Amino acid sequence: MTDLKIGDAGGKTNYIDAQLMRDVKERASRPAYSTEEVLDTSAKIKEPGNEAFRAASGQEGSVFDLGKVVKLYHRRALASEGMGKMARAVEEIREALCLDPNNTQIEAKLKE
């Protein structure tokens, strides 16, 4: 099975696993997801998406709003914390800090 091309940034082509994309599309036709399903699925596709984001960051015409992405990670961390998944919450906070190391609110959350 061939991987799917998801971006070409700075001469580097990024790919995502084709089977994973089929699984995501199949689940999209099911009834509403549970919070656990959402977090598990997002965890599976997070790293390839992060790599594509990093590759595209800093290039003209980038479609990502860094502030919104950081906020997304922060909210995911809060959701994980609320479900008692502290390891996942810490991982999400660290990812947000990698993107915005000067964000004192998120840094304080990591210290909690």
N, C-alpha and C positions, 0 to 999 in steps of 0.2 A: 504494500500500500504506500503510495506516495504522500508526502506531506504537502500541505497547502501553503502557497506563498502568501504571506500577510503583509509584507512591506519590503521596500527596497530603499535603504537610507545610507547615504554616503558610500555607495558601492557594496554594501553588505546586504544580502537578501536574508530575510527572516522567514522561518517556516513554523507552522503549527501542525501537530499530529492530526492527520485526516480522520482517524478512528475517533479521536476525542471530539472533533467537530460533529461527526455523525451522531455520537452519543448525546451531545448537547442539543442538536436539532430534534432528535427523537424525543428527548425529555420535554422539549418545548410543546409538543402536541398533547402532553398529559395534563391532568388537572393541576391546580396551583401547587407550587413547591412548598415544602416545609422549610423552616429557617435552616435546619441542619443540611438539607439537600442543597440549598443555595450556597451555603458556606463551603461545603465539600466540593461542589462543582467549580466555584470561583477559585478555590485553592488549586485545583488541577490546571486551570488555564492562566493563573496569575503570572507565573514566571515567564512563559513565552510572551505574554502581553507586556510584562515589564521590560523584557529584552527589546521588544519592538519600540516601546516608549523611549527607552534610553537611546536607542539607535536614532530615533527621529528627533529627540530633544536637541535644541540648539540650532536646528535647521530652519531656514526660512519656510514659512507656510505650515509650520507644525500645527496640527489640529488639536493638540492637547493643551488644556488650561491647567497648569501645574497646581494652582490653588484648589481647584475642584478635585483633582486627583488626590491631593493630600487630605482634603476633607473626607473623601470617600474612604481612604484607609483609616482615618480616625473614627468614622462612624462604624466601619466594620469591626474595629477593635472594641468599641463600646458594645456592639451586639454580641461579640464573642465573650466579652467579660460578663455580660448579663446572663449568658448561658452557662457560665462557669468554666469556659474554655480559656483559661488564663495563658497557656502557652501560645495559642493562636492569637490572642489579644496582644501579647507582647510582640509577636512577629509582625503584626499589622502596624503597631506603633513604630517599630524599628524601620519598617519600610517607609512610613510617612516621614520619619526623620532623615532617612537617606535622601529623599526627594527635597525636603525643606529643613536642613539642619539648624536653621535659626528660629524655628517655630517654638517659642518658649512654652506655649500651652501644651503642645504634644510632648515636649521634653519633660514637663512636670508630670504628665500622665504616666510616662514610663517609670518615673521615680516612685510612683505610688506603690 
